[in-house]
Amino acid sequence: MIGNRILGVILAGGLSRRMGGGDKALLPLAGHRLLDRVVGRLAPQVDALLLNANGDPQRFGLALPVAADPLPDFPGPLAGLLAGFEHARTHAPWARHILTVSADCPLLPPDLAARLLAEKGEAAAAIAASGGRDHPVIGLWDVALAPLLRTLLLDEGERRMRAFTARAGAVSVDWPVEPYDPFLNINTPDDLAAAERLIAAAG
Protein backbone atom coordinates (compact mmCIF):
# COMPACT_ATOMS: atom_id res chain seq x y z
CA MET A 1 0.00 0.00 0.00
CA ILE A 2 3.08 2.21 -0.02
CA GLY A 3 2.46 5.20 -2.25
CA ASN A 4 -1.17 5.80 -1.35
CA ARG A 5 -0.08 8.00 1.55
CA ILE A 6 -2.07 6.31 4.30
CA LEU A 7 -1.34 6.77 7.99
CA GLY A 8 -2.64 3.82 9.97
CA VAL A 9 -3.98 4.62 13.43
CA ILE A 10 -4.54 1.85 15.97
CA LEU A 11 -7.14 2.95 18.49
CA ALA A 12 -6.25 1.74 22.00
CA GLY A 13 -7.51 4.62 24.11
CA GLY A 14 -10.59 2.96 25.61
CA LEU A 15 -11.22 1.84 29.16
CA SER A 16 -11.94 -1.86 28.39
CA ARG A 17 -14.73 -2.00 30.96
CA ARG A 18 -16.20 -5.28 29.66
CA MET A 19 -12.78 -6.93 30.05
CA GLY A 20 -12.47 -5.66 33.62
CA GLY A 21 -10.40 -2.58 32.77
CA GLY A 22 -6.72 -2.26 32.03
CA ASP A 23 -4.99 -2.47 28.66
CA LYS A 24 -7.00 -4.88 26.54
CA ALA A 25 -4.48 -4.45 23.73
CA LEU A 26 -1.83 -6.16 25.87
CA LEU A 27 -3.84 -9.33 26.47
CA PRO A 28 -2.26 -12.52 25.13
CA LEU A 29 -3.92 -14.27 22.20
CA ALA A 30 -2.46 -17.52 20.90
CA GLY A 31 1.07 -16.61 21.96
CA HIS A 32 1.03 -12.95 20.90
CA ARG A 33 -0.45 -9.78 22.32
CA LEU A 34 -3.63 -8.47 20.70
CA LEU A 35 -1.80 -5.28 19.80
CA ASP A 36 1.06 -7.13 18.10
CA ARG A 37 -1.41 -9.09 15.99
CA VAL A 38 -3.11 -5.87 14.88
CA VAL A 39 0.24 -4.26 14.05
CA GLY A 40 1.23 -7.32 12.03
CA ARG A 41 -1.99 -7.18 10.02
CA LEU A 42 -2.03 -3.44 9.44
CA ALA A 43 1.62 -2.47 8.95
CA PRO A 44 2.02 -3.97 5.43
CA GLN A 45 -1.04 -2.04 4.25
CA VAL A 46 -0.07 1.53 5.21
CA ASP A 47 2.83 3.94 4.85
CA ALA A 48 3.26 4.55 8.61
CA LEU A 49 1.62 3.58 11.90
CA LEU A 50 0.47 5.56 14.93
CA LEU A 51 -0.85 4.18 18.20
CA ASN A 52 -3.59 6.18 19.90
CA ALA A 53 -3.43 5.46 23.63
CA ASN A 54 -3.54 7.29 26.93
CA GLY A 55 -1.11 7.06 29.82
CA ASP A 56 2.52 5.99 29.76
CA PRO A 57 3.40 5.00 26.17
CA GLN A 58 6.42 2.95 27.32
CA ARG A 59 4.18 0.15 28.55
CA PHE A 60 3.45 -0.95 24.98
CA GLY A 61 7.10 -1.60 24.15
CA LEU A 62 6.68 -0.73 20.48
CA ALA A 63 8.84 1.40 18.22
CA LEU A 64 5.79 3.39 17.18
CA PRO A 65 4.78 6.98 17.86
CA VAL A 66 1.99 7.19 20.43
CA ALA A 67 -0.59 9.99 20.52
CA ALA A 68 -2.98 10.45 23.43
CA ASP A 69 -6.56 11.61 23.05
CA PRO A 70 -6.52 15.40 22.51
CA LEU A 71 -9.67 15.69 24.65
CA PRO A 72 -10.20 14.73 28.32
CA ASP A 73 -12.50 12.11 29.86
CA PHE A 74 -12.03 9.32 27.29
CA PRO A 75 -14.52 10.59 24.69
CA GLY A 76 -14.17 7.50 22.51
CA PRO A 77 -12.86 6.58 19.06
CA LEU A 78 -13.64 9.97 17.50
CA ALA A 79 -10.99 11.46 19.79
CA GLY A 80 -8.54 8.84 18.54
CA LEU A 81 -9.32 9.78 14.96
CA LEU A 82 -8.78 13.44 15.85
CA ALA A 83 -5.41 12.47 17.36
CA GLY A 84 -4.58 10.85 14.04
CA PHE A 85 -5.55 13.94 12.07
CA GLU A 86 -3.48 16.17 14.35
CA HIS A 87 -0.47 13.85 14.17
CA ALA A 88 -0.71 13.81 10.38
CA ARG A 89 -0.81 17.59 10.24
CA THR A 90 2.29 18.04 12.36
CA HIS A 91 4.35 14.88 11.79
CA ALA A 92 3.08 13.24 8.58
CA PRO A 93 2.04 16.02 6.20
CA TRP A 94 2.42 13.57 3.32
CA ALA A 95 -0.64 11.62 4.53
CA ARG A 96 -3.82 11.96 2.51
CA HIS A 97 -5.83 9.37 4.40
CA ILE A 98 -6.13 8.04 7.94
CA LEU A 99 -6.97 4.36 8.31
CA THR A 100 -8.36 3.65 11.78
CA VAL A 101 -8.65 0.19 13.30
CA SER A 102 -9.40 -0.98 16.80
CA ALA A 103 -6.63 -2.55 18.87
CA ASP A 104 -9.01 -5.40 19.72
CA CYS A 105 -9.50 -6.66 16.13
CA PRO A 106 -6.75 -9.26 15.66
CA LEU A 107 -8.08 -10.83 12.44
CA LEU A 108 -8.12 -7.80 10.14
CA PRO A 109 -8.22 -8.69 6.43
CA PRO A 110 -5.01 -8.23 4.39
CA ASP A 111 -6.95 -6.28 1.74
CA LEU A 112 -8.50 -3.80 4.18
CA ALA A 113 -6.72 -0.66 2.98
CA ALA A 114 -6.81 -1.63 -0.69
CA ARG A 115 -10.54 -2.30 -0.79
CA LEU A 116 -11.53 0.71 1.28
CA LEU A 117 -9.41 2.93 -0.96
CA ALA A 118 -10.72 1.40 -4.17
CA GLU A 119 -14.39 1.43 -3.20
CA LYS A 120 -14.35 4.83 -1.52
CA GLY A 121 -14.37 6.43 -4.95
CA GLU A 122 -15.04 10.15 -4.70
CA ALA A 123 -16.45 9.85 -1.17
CA ALA A 124 -14.51 11.36 1.73
CA ALA A 125 -14.62 8.16 3.79
CA ALA A 126 -15.25 4.43 3.63
CA ILE A 127 -16.00 2.08 6.52
CA ALA A 128 -15.80 -1.69 6.83
CA ALA A 129 -18.83 -3.95 7.12
CA SER A 130 -19.47 -7.67 7.51
CA GLY A 131 -22.48 -9.86 8.06
CA GLY A 132 -24.83 -6.99 7.33
CA ARG A 133 -23.32 -4.81 10.05
CA ASP A 134 -21.18 -1.69 9.71
CA HIS A 135 -17.98 -1.28 11.73
CA PRO A 136 -17.59 2.51 11.79
CA VAL A 137 -14.41 2.44 13.90
CA ILE A 138 -12.64 0.65 11.04
CA GLY A 139 -12.50 3.23 8.30
CA LEU A 140 -10.50 5.19 5.77
CA TRP A 141 -10.79 8.95 6.21
CA ASP A 142 -9.66 11.77 3.95
CA VAL A 143 -7.56 14.21 5.99
CA ALA A 144 -9.80 16.99 4.63
CA LEU A 145 -12.42 15.74 7.13
CA ALA A 146 -10.40 17.08 10.08
CA PRO A 147 -12.30 20.42 10.36
CA LEU A 148 -15.66 18.62 10.33
CA LEU A 149 -14.50 16.29 13.09
CA ARG A 150 -13.25 19.19 15.21
CA THR A 151 -16.62 20.91 14.80
CA LEU A 152 -18.53 17.81 15.88
CA LEU A 153 -16.33 17.06 18.88
CA LEU A 154 -15.47 20.54 20.13
CA ASP A 155 -18.45 22.66 19.14
CA GLU A 156 -21.32 20.18 19.13
CA GLY A 157 -20.09 17.73 21.77
CA GLU A 158 -20.89 14.79 19.47
CA ARG A 159 -19.14 11.56 20.42
CA ARG A 160 -20.95 8.98 18.32
CA MET A 161 -18.91 7.40 15.55
CA ARG A 162 -22.02 6.81 13.46
CA ALA A 163 -22.91 10.49 13.60
CA PHE A 164 -19.56 11.32 12.08
CA THR A 165 -19.80 8.64 9.38
CA ALA A 166 -23.19 10.05 8.37
CA ARG A 167 -21.92 13.64 8.24
CA ALA A 168 -18.81 12.53 6.34
CA GLY A 169 -20.88 10.64 3.75
CA ALA A 170 -18.97 7.41 4.35
CA VAL A 171 -19.60 4.50 2.03
CA SER A 172 -19.80 0.95 3.40
CA VAL A 173 -17.54 -1.85 2.08
CA ASP A 174 -18.62 -5.39 2.92
CA TRP A 175 -16.41 -8.41 3.69
CA PRO A 176 -17.55 -12.05 3.89
CA VAL A 177 -17.85 -13.67 7.31
CA GLU A 178 -16.73 -17.12 6.16
CA PRO A 179 -14.55 -18.85 7.19
CA TYR A 180 -14.55 -16.20 9.94
CA ASP A 181 -15.55 -12.59 10.48
CA PRO A 182 -12.35 -10.56 9.93
CA PHE A 183 -13.73 -7.84 12.18
CA LEU A 184 -14.28 -9.98 15.25
CA ASN A 185 -13.45 -7.67 18.13
CA ILE A 186 -12.45 -8.75 21.60
CA ASN A 187 -14.79 -7.17 24.14
CA THR A 188 -15.25 -10.01 26.64
CA PRO A 189 -13.37 -13.09 27.85
CA ASP A 190 -15.74 -15.17 25.68
CA ASP A 191 -14.65 -13.20 22.61
CA LEU A 192 -11.02 -13.87 23.47
CA ALA A 193 -11.73 -17.59 23.78
CA ALA A 194 -13.55 -17.56 20.43
CA ALA A 195 -10.56 -15.90 18.75
CA GLU A 196 -8.23 -18.48 20.30
CA ARG A 197 -10.35 -21.27 18.76
CA LEU A 198 -10.39 -19.58 15.34
CA ILE A 199 -6.61 -19.14 15.29
CA ALA A 200 -6.06 -22.72 16.45
CA ALA A 201 -8.36 -24.02 13.73
CA ALA A 202 -6.57 -21.98 11.08
CA GLY A 203 -3.18 -23.28 12.18
KOLTI-109274 format. One record per residue: x, y, z of N, C-alpha, C, O in turn; chain; residue number from 0; residue in one letter. Coordinates in steps of 0.001 Angstrom, whole numbers. Each point is the difference from the previous one (the first is absolute). Layout:
N
     n_u     n_v     n_w    ca_u    ca_v    ca_w     c_u     c_v     c_w     o_u     o_v     o_w ch   i aa
       X       Y       Z       X       Y       Z       X       Y       Z       X       Y       Z  A NUM  A
...
This chain:
203
     n_u     n_v     n_w    ca_u    ca_v    ca_w     c_u     c_v     c_w     o_u     o_v     o_w ch   i aa
     821   -1204       0    -821    1204       0     857    1257       0    -521    1115     -29  A   0  M
    1848   -1301      62     897    1140     -56    -294     813   -1261    -173    -557   -1084  A   1  I
     119    1852    1238    -269     882   -1119   -1380     614      36    -240    1012    -659  A   2  G
    -672   -1597    1410   -1339     570     113    -123     971    1172   -1069     552     262  A   3  N
    2190    -358     437      85    1032    1028   -1066    -179    1086    -802     893     274  A   4  R
     827   -2069     323    -943    -331    1065     738    -106    1321     997    -714     107  A   5  I
   -1483    1419     890     473    -136    1375    -965    -912     744   -1177     327     157  A   6  L
    1674   -1464     297    -827    -906     779     -12     411    1460    1048     298     573  A   7  G
   -2230    -281      34    -148     375    1399    -705   -1127     753   -1154    -325    -279  A   8  V
    1862    -259    1229    -559   -1065     828    -598     637    1248     707     638     781  A   9  I
   -2004    -812    -599    -714     641    1099      33    -889    1241    -620   -1063      30  A  10  L
    1349    1511     989     130    -771    1242    -228     907    1208     583    -214    1063  A  11  A
   -1422    1214   -1230    -186     974    1069   -1186    -251     910    -292     813     877  A  12  G
    -404   -1943   -1078   -1198    -278     793     306    -507    1397    1153    -211     376  A  13  G
   -2226      23     380     136    -427    1404    -172   -1497     202     257    -501    1094  A  14  L
    -687    -228   -2124    -121   -1472      51    -845    -461    1176     372    -938     705  A  15  S
   -1493    1586    -492    -827    -332    1182    -503   -1439     -24     -35    -670    1033  A  16  R
    -362     190   -2240    -563   -1356     -70    1058   -1088     189    -336   -1164     214  A  17  R
    1622    1548    -295    1070    -947     287     547     198    1407    1014    -594     364  A  18  M
   -1682    1425     423     436     240    1369     991    1129     141     635     139    1046  A  19  G
    -489     676   -2085     925    1136      53    1404    -386    -409     264   -1151    -347  A  20  G
     630    2115     391    1387    -257    -378     202     131   -1495    -874     482    -719  A  21  G
    2037    -916     262     368      89   -1419    -407   -1268    -734     730    -992       5  A  22  D
   -1884    1027    -629    -454   -1170    -756     982    -357   -1109     186   -1174    -319  A  23  K
     442    2196    -267     916    -238   -1118    1193    -850     388     650    -583    -868  A  24  A
    -348     500    2164    1155    -771     459    -352   -1429     403     873    -750     435  A  25  L
   -2139     364    -575    -399   -1362     338     635    -999    -967     142     286   -1189  A  26  L
     237   -1459    1700     565   -1018    -887   -1083    -707    -797   -1087    -279     506  A  27  P
    1408      -6   -1769    -898    -755    -867     844    -946    -845     733     428    -892  A  28  L
    -846   -1708    1186     728   -1028    -756    1483     334    -109     581     -84   -1082  A  29  A
      29     463    2204    1440     205      46     487    1387    -358    1201     265      64  A  30  G
   -2101     627    -437     373    1373    -326   -1001     963     636   -1151    -362     242  A  31  H
    1592    1575      24    -916     999     524    -987     424   -1089     325     -10   -1188  A  32  R
   -1533     381    1613    -986     512    -957     599    1117    -850    -146       6   -1223  A  33  L
     812     929    1871     561    1142    -701    1004    -433   -1061       0     538   -1107  A  34  L
     850   -1499    1430    1005    -463    -960    -652    -646   -1218     486     140   -1122  A  35  D
   -1589    -848    1351    -707    -605   -1124    -597    1080    -912      34    -127   -1224  A  36  R
    -575    1180    1822    -567    1086    -801    1103     717    -781    -168     306   -1180  A  37  V
    1282     -44    1834    1135     631    -693     439    -857   -1176     235     517   -1092  A  38  V
    -123   -1821    1307     437    -896   -1060    -941      -8   -1194     442    -112   -1143  A  39  G
   -1737     231    1404    -982      25   -1084     -16    1340    -729    -164      44   -1220  A  40  R
     332    1035    1956    -189    1326    -585    1261     575    -635     -79     672   -1028  A  41  L
    1232    -927    1623    1234     648    -448     291    -172   -1495     414     969    -637  A  42  A
    -613   -2163      44     309    -130   -1429    -946     784    -907     265     136   -1194  A  43  P
   -1362     378    1743   -1023     630    -822      80    1525     -14    -718     644    -765  A  44  Q
    1574     -59    1596      33    1458     144    1439     495    -120     945    -789       2  A  45  V
    -797    2100    -106    1320     605    -136     674     251    1346    1228      55      72  A  46  D
   -2006      98     984     536     207    1349   -1105    -328     993   -1182       7    -340  A  47  A
    1590    -296    1585    -947    -355    1052     100     964    1175    1072     510     324  A  48  L
   -2218    -276     303    -103     788    1228    -878    -768     966   -1014    -572    -398  A  49  L
    1395     557    1658    -825    -600    1045    -680    1119     781     666     900     510  A  50  L
   -1976    -958    -420    -754     940     832    -275    -673    1344    -756    -970      72  A  51  N
    1370    1487     985    -171    -570    1330     278    1071    1033     710     970    -262  A  52  A
   -1278   -1158    1435     179     952    1095     900    -599    1075     120   -1220     110  A  53  N
     501    2074     671     902    -485    1037    1419    -163    -514     361     531   -1051  A  54  G
     433   -1270    1804    1422    -167    -307     176    -820   -1279    -375   -1173     -23  A  55  D
     932    1753   -1039     144    -757   -1249    1043   -1106      76      -8    -911    -828  A  56  P
     916     975    1818    1067    -999      86    -531   -1396     282     674    -988    -291  A  57  Q
   -1867     894     850    -513   -1311     387    -303    -894   -1201    -127   -1216     150  A  58  R
      11    1805   -1332    -309    -797   -1183    1245    -640    -606    -101   -1012    -693  A  59  F
    1259    1584     944    1245    -582    -472     106     -93   -1506     590    -946    -521  A  60  G
   -1153    1912    -188      40      -6   -1456     774    1203    -515     -10    1070     608  A  61  L
     675   -1261   -1727     716    1117    -628    -950     760    -912     245     155   -1197  A  62  A
   -1334     313    1792   -1009     763    -728    -256    1312     729      77      45    1228  A  63  L
    -380    1025   -1965    -449    1211     689   -1347    -261     670    -828    -751    -516  A  64  P
     624    1379    1667   -1240    -159     755    -591    1381     219     689     914     453  A  65  V
   -1973    -763    -780    -703    1269     196   -1182    -227     919    -827    -875    -254  A  66  A
     741    1651    1313   -1121     -87     935   -1219     716    -577     116     791    -936  A  67  A
   -1281   -1079    1506   -1203     735    -374     242    1491     218     532     384    1042  A  68  D
    -907     464   -1995     174    1444     194   -1087     627     854      31    1202     260  A  69  P
   -1001   -2012     183   -1088     476     846     -45    -818    1280     385   -1170     -13  A  70  L
    -846    1754    1128     -30    -729    1270   -1185    -956      96    -902      12    -838  A  71  P
     930    -837    1876   -1135    -835     404    -336   -1124    -975   -1153    -423     -72  A  72  D
    2136     -68    -676    -182   -1179    -845   -1257     110    -881    -939    -776     173  A  73  F
     916    1723   -1105   -1214     217    -791    -242   -1024   -1103    -981     113    -734  A  74  P
    1856   -1113     603    -281   -1065    -945     824      71   -1272     925     806    -108  A  75  G
   -1271   -1671    -872     835    -125   -1192      91    1262    -852     984     175    -719  A  76  P
   -1967     699     775     116    1247    -764    1190     828     483     652     673    -798  A  77  L
    -370    -721    2095    1176     713     512    1284    -631    -528     974     704    -266  A  78  A
    -968   -2026     115    1162    -669    -580     210     381   -1445    1134     187    -442  A  79  G
   -2235     -71    -305     108     447   -1385     516    1436     -54     823     332    -853  A  80  L
   -1299     517    1755     500    1371      45    1491      16     321     747     799    -565  A  81  L
    -311   -1676    1470    1439    -104     287     774    -373   -1256    1105     494    -226  A  82  A
   -1691   -1372    -594     643    -375   -1250      92    1164    -970    1037     208    -629  A  83  G
   -2113     547     508      15    1179    -875    1055    1003     455     736     551    -819  A  84  F
    -665    -317    2127     950     989     513    1440    -477    -161     894     796    -288  A  85  E
    -670   -2100     475    1337    -545    -207     406     141   -1468    1135     361    -311  A  86  H
   -2077    -650    -580     303     111   -1426     357    1438    -369     918     233    -786  A  87  A
   -1631     710    1342     252    1400    -330    1393     440     425     664     752    -714  A  88  R
    -222   -1220    1875    1269     481     537    1192    -910    -304    1126     482    -122  A  89  T
   -1360   -1797      -4    1103    -936    -147     -32    -814   -1295    1013    -588    -380  A  90  H
   -2140     547    -288    -111    -786   -1241    -795     790   -1032   -1070    -437    -423  A  91  A
    1579    1592      15    -758     840    -946    -189    -641   -1363    -805     469    -805  A  92  P
    1544   -1538     547    -170    -741   -1254   -1300    -797     -36    -475    -357   -1078  A  93  W
    -105      76    2244   -1178    -877      76   -1215     657    -647    -269    1183     206  A  94  A
    -443   -1958    -976   -1251     455    -604   -1200    -709     600   -1135     457    -131  A  95  R
    1393   -1572     787   -1074    -761     642     466    -501    1368    1187    -235     228  A  96  H
   -2155      82     668     200    -672    1276    -793   -1296     -40   -1192       8    -308  A  97  I
    1844   -1115     616    -693   -1284     101     -52    -392    1468    1028    -331     592  A  98  L
   -2217     365       0    -154    -353    1411    -444   -1447     143    -844    -491    -751  A  99  T
    1436    -176    1737    -436   -1339     389      28     -61    1523     697     774     657  A 100  V
   -1454   -1693    -122     -20    -198    1441    1112    -958     413     311    -952    -716  A 101  S
     277    1209    1863    1067    -862     512    -509   -1364     434     796    -877     336  A 102  A
   -2114     684    -338    -545   -1297     417    -555    -801   -1176    -844    -875     191  A 103  D
    1313    1168   -1409    -414    -748   -1202    1218    -738    -577     665     523    -894  A 104  C
    -370   -1711    1385    1246    -675    -379     -40    -727   -1340    1025    -519    -442  A 105  P
   -2188     469    -216    -127    -797   -1221    -261     868   -1224    -631    -454    -955  A 106  L
    1104    1684     972    -254     933   -1094     381    -586   -1353    1010    -697    -100  A 107  L
   -1795     961    -944     304    -569   -1317    1222     653    -629     239    1188     217  A 108  P
     539   -1941    -993    1204     559    -628    -305     991   -1119     888     733    -435  A 109  P
   -2139    -705     -36    -378     937   -1059    -827    1174     532    -715     654    -760  A 110  D
     814    -393    2056    -825    1046     609     246    1362    -647    -936     630    -491  A 111  L
    2167    -181     486     303    1321    -549    -297      64   -1493    -568     980    -481  A 112  A
     949   -2015    -249    -173       9   -1452   -1467      87    -395    -360     769    -892  A 113  A
    -487   -1550    1551   -1419      16    -365    -679    1285     438    -800     559    -750  A 114  R
    1101     -83    1945    -613    1251     441     383    1138    -935    -837     833    -348  A 115  L
    2117    -798     -62     456    1054    -891    -660    -119   -1370    -430     999    -577  A 116  L
     351   -2219      61    -561    -201   -1331   -1494     298     -45    -487     585    -968  A 117  A
    -239    -982    2003   -1456     135     -13    -489    1314     595   -1189     312     -69  A 118  E
    2088     444     643    -374    1328     510    -384     919   -1152    -884     845     140  A 119  K
    1551   -1013   -1280    -303     846   -1145     216    1466     318    1050     379     520  A 120  G
   -2029     440    -827      95    1440     247    -487     390    1386      37    1176     363  A 121  E
    -496   -2159     422    -463     296    1358    1177     397     876    1151    -293    -323  A 122  A
   -1444     963    1435    1057     438     914     401   -1089     987    1026     115     672  A 123  A
   -1828   -1169    -582     289   -1052     982    -634   -1302    -431    -981     -14    -743  A 124  A
    1554   -1088    1219    -569   -1330    -204     195    -789    1278    1060      70     623  A 125  A
   -2087    -828    -226      86    -807    1209    -223   -1471    -329    -655    -341    -985  A 126  I
    1210    -515    1822    -128   -1438    -197   -1359    -491     478    -629     603     869  A 127  A
     192   -1714   -1457   -1237    -657     406     164   -1503    -195     817    -447    -805  A 128  A
   -1598    -323    1547     -20   -1453    -165   -1284    -525     608    -503     536     988  A 129  S
     -21   -1596   -1594   -1203    -604     552   -1163     950     126    -811    -134     917  A 130  G
     710    1099   -1822   -1093     959      44     136    1067    1067    -969     694     306  A 131  G
    2155    -552     263     194     967    1087    1210     872    -297    1072    -503    -339  A 132  R
   -1252    1823     470    1109     926    -177     917      -8    1210    -432    -248    1126  A 133  D
    1718     525   -1380    1000     143    1063     621    1390    -145    1084     131    -569  A 134  H
   -1748     898    1069     431    1375    -286    1358     372     570     607     969    -457  A 135  P
    -109   -1712    1447    1323     304     545    1095    -380   -1001    1094     565      22  A 136  V
   -1397   -1520    -894     980    -460    -987    -296     717   -1308    -897    -396    -743  A 137  I
    1648    1444     466    -319     814   -1157    1192     731    -580    1038     162     643  A 138  G
   -1219     274   -1876     994     794    -714    -558    1402    -151   -1092     188    -536  A 139  L
    1853     808    1015    -497    1366     113     919     962    -728    1208      11     238  A 140  W
   -1771     793   -1123     768    1047    -646     407    1035    1046    -825     390     828  A 141  D
    2069      59    -848     452     963    1008    -763    1316     -89      15     786     948  A 142  V
    -683    -535   -2076    -808    1213    -134   -1210      -4     932    -668    1022     156  A 143  A
     383   -2180     470   -1120     -95     941     352     553    1379    -880     110     853  A 144  L
    2125     234    -619     418     450    1333    -832    1175     517    -424     -56    1154  A 145  A
     163    1111   -1921    -803    1111     532   -1412    -429     400    -526     465    1011  A 146  P
     -89   -1348   -1799   -1335    -493     353      36    -739    1324    -882     179     839  A 147  L
    1905   -1016    -646      97    -754    1247     205     936    1189    -608    -197    1052  A 148  L
    1451    1203   -1208     202     960    1090   -1303     709     355    -289     224    1175  A 149  R
    -497     129   -2193   -1278     661     249    -931    -902     793    -621     436     970  A 150  T
     524   -1710   -1387    -886    -930     699     428    -201    1448    -826      60     911  A 151  L
    2124    -299    -703     474    -303    1348      40    1235     906    -465     -44    1139  A 152  L
    1016    1125   -1645     276    1159     852   -1172     957      96    -255     564    1064  A 153  L
    -458    -374   -2159   -1098     975       6   -1349    -628     313    -831     606     678  A 154  D
     612   -1825   -1173   -1301    -638     174     -15   -1062    1095   -1067    -474     389  A 155  E
    2246     100     109      61   -1015    1049    -434   -1380    -458    -388    -829     824  A 156  G
     447     568   -2117    -417   -1290    -554    1108   -1034     177    1153     250    -352  A 157  E
   -1508   -1412     898     998   -1040     225    -309   -1298    -729     770    -956      86  A 158  R
   -1871     912    -791    -406   -1238    -658     696    -155   -1350     -47     888    -851  A 159  R
     693   -2039     682     701    -270   -1254    -967      16   -1175     337     509   -1068  A 160  M
   -1520   -1053    1247    -959     -69   -1098    -483    1387    -419    -333     213   -1165  A 161  R
     294     718    2095    -369    1364    -365    1038     599    -935    -339     711    -946  A 162  A
    1603   -1001    1217    1050     526    -859     -12    -677   -1369     178     669   -1018  A 163  F
    -386   -1993     978     -21    -678   -1293   -1129     536    -868     152     127   -1215  A 164  T
   -1288     188    1840   -1124     552    -765     342    1380    -545    -249     290   -1170  A 165  A
     821     561    2021     349    1358    -432    1108     -24   -1051      43     860    -879  A 166  R
     849   -1840     969    1112    -102    -942    -416    -636   -1318     762      30    -966  A 167  A
   -1970    -611     911    -444    -673   -1213     765   -1273    -285     282    -310   -1158  A 168  G
      57    -433    2203     808   -1210    -160    -768   -1081    -753   -1193    -209     224  A 169  A
    1903    -473   -1123    -574   -1154    -675     387   -1253     784    1003      -9     714  A 170  V
   -1799   -1039    -853     212   -1246     733     553   -1058    -949    -512    -177   -1106  A 171  S
    1560    -529    1542     651   -1031    -812     -99   -1326     759     491    -120    1122  A 172  V
   -1131    -869   -1746    -336   -1232     703    1024   -1111    -237     485    -193   -1115  A 173  D
    -171    -530    2189     873   -1186     -60    -806   -1237     369    -936      92     794  A 174  W
    1282   -1254   -1357    -683   -1239     386     356    -409    1426    1053     368     521  A 175  P
   -1933   -1122      90     229    -457    1381     406   -1474      53     111    -576    1082  A 176  V
     105     -19   -2224     493   -1381     -60    1401      -7    -596     232     720    -972  A 177  E
     707   -1486    1495    -162    -959    1104     -78     641    1383    -281    -688     981  A 178  P
     527    2012    -887    -169     690    1281    -216    1477    -294     345     491   -1074  A 179  Y
    -915     200    2038    -211    1436    -135    1334     706     257     524     -78    1111  A 180  D
      41     768   -2120    1304     637     200     -44    1182     955    1041     539     376  A 181  P
   -2251    -134      20    -132    1137     901    -494    -414    1384    -549     807     750  A 182  F
     757   -2083    -430    -256    -451    1365     794     882     958    1220     117    -116  A 183  L
   -1919     499    1058     729     813     977    -151    -606    1389   -1021    -599     339  A 184  N
    2070     779     444     104    -656    1300    -507     949    1080     716     898     444  A 185  I
   -1964   -1113     -28    -583     841    1046    -138    -718    1335     -33     639    1052  A 186  N
     -47   -1971   -1091    -240    -785    1203     948   -1199      20     598    -331   -1024  A 187  T
    -457    -317    2169     792   -1236      43    -511   -1054    -972     797    -761    -550  A 188  P
   -2111     696     324    -547    -962    -966     488     309   -1412     297    -913    -770  A 189  D
    -215    2198     429     519     382   -1321    1451    -439    -153     407    -477   -1060  A 190  D
     358     639    2115    1408    -393     -44     120   -1502    -212     838    -458    -776  A 191  L
   -1677    -305    1466      17   -1459    -162    -406    -396   -1416     557    -939    -569  A 192  A
   -1537    1661      -5    -438    -299   -1362    1127     267    -994     199    -775    -935  A 193  A
     534    1862    1132    1126     311    -885    1103   -1048     135     619    -375    -996  A 194  A
    -373     -95    2201     983   -1060     213    -380   -1246    -818     857    -622    -627  A 195  E
   -2136     271     639    -458   -1194    -736     165     207   -1510     416    -911    -716  A 196  R
    -741    2103     245     123     284   -1442    1456    -118    -465     290    -597   -1036  A 197  L
     608    1177    1823    1417     -20    -369     544   -1420      57     796    -399    -850  A 198  I
   -1221    -358    1845     440   -1397     108    -492    -815   -1198     732    -828    -541  A 199  A
   -1978    1073     136    -566    -737   -1118     679     348   -1316     106    -837    -896  A 200  A
     356    2090     788     648     440   -1230    1474    -380     -41     660     176   -1024  A 201  A
    -145    -695    2131    1406    -398      42     931    1151     215    1215    -191      56  A 202  G
